Amino acid sequence: MLKTPWAAMFTAAAAILLAAPAQADPDSDFARELHTYGIYGQKDFNAWIGKIACKRLDRGVDVTAQDSAKFVSDQLLRGSSTEQAYQFLGAAMNYYCPDKRVLLTQ
């Protein structure tokens, strides 16, 4: 009779310890940051543009942050400002290519 409570406690403890940790969704976090800048749109599209901007920088298609911000600006909705293009680019770098953030200060 005493084995049952211990077995249940052991099983519950093992389940908690072996459970996979929850993973954050960078695309959702990216979308939330964009919303703070007044940039809206489909989450998947914005994440795709952010990832492409990083790939373009990585592959040398865009050399400077200005080149990349121009690409981003061309993808955003009409009426988006230059400031929003740079905010988008900075957020994309935060989530998808933090090693490229140095380009924003050059």
C-alpha positions, -999 to +999 in steps of 0.1 A: +000+000+000+029+024+007+045+016-026+017+032-046+021+069-034+059+067-038+056+052-072+032+079-083+055+106-069+085+091-086+066+089-119+054+125-116+089+138-107+105+118-136+079+132-160+087+168-149+125+163-151+124+146-185+099+170-201+113+189-230+117+226-223+094+250-241+109+266-271+104+303-279+091+311-313+115+338-328+090+346-356+063+355-330+088+375-309+099+393-341+063+401-350+057+415-315+087+437-317+076+450-352+042+459-337+060+482-312+072+502-342+038+503-359+049+477-385+021+451-391+015+425-417+015+387-419+038+372-393+052+346-418+058+372-445+076+396-422+098+368-408+106+356-443+116+392-453+138+394-422+155+361-429+161+371-466+175+404-455+200+385-433+209+361-462+214+390-485+239+405-461+256+372-455+260+365-492+272+400-500+241+410-521+237+439-497+269+453-484+257+480-461+228+485-437+216+512-461+215+486-490+196+462-467+172+489-454+164+498-491+155+461-497+133+460-466+116+493-475+108+479-509+090+449-493+071+468-466+036+483-471+033+516-488+035+544-464+062+528-443+089+553-433+127+550-437+128+548-399+105+518-399+127+501-425+157+505-402+137+494-372+126+463-391+162+456-402+174+461-366+148+437-353+156+412-380+192+413-371+183+408-334+164+375-342+180+361-374+216+375-378+229+391-346+264+390-360+254+416-386+242+442-361+276+459-364+265+472-398+240+494-382+267+514-365+290+518-396 
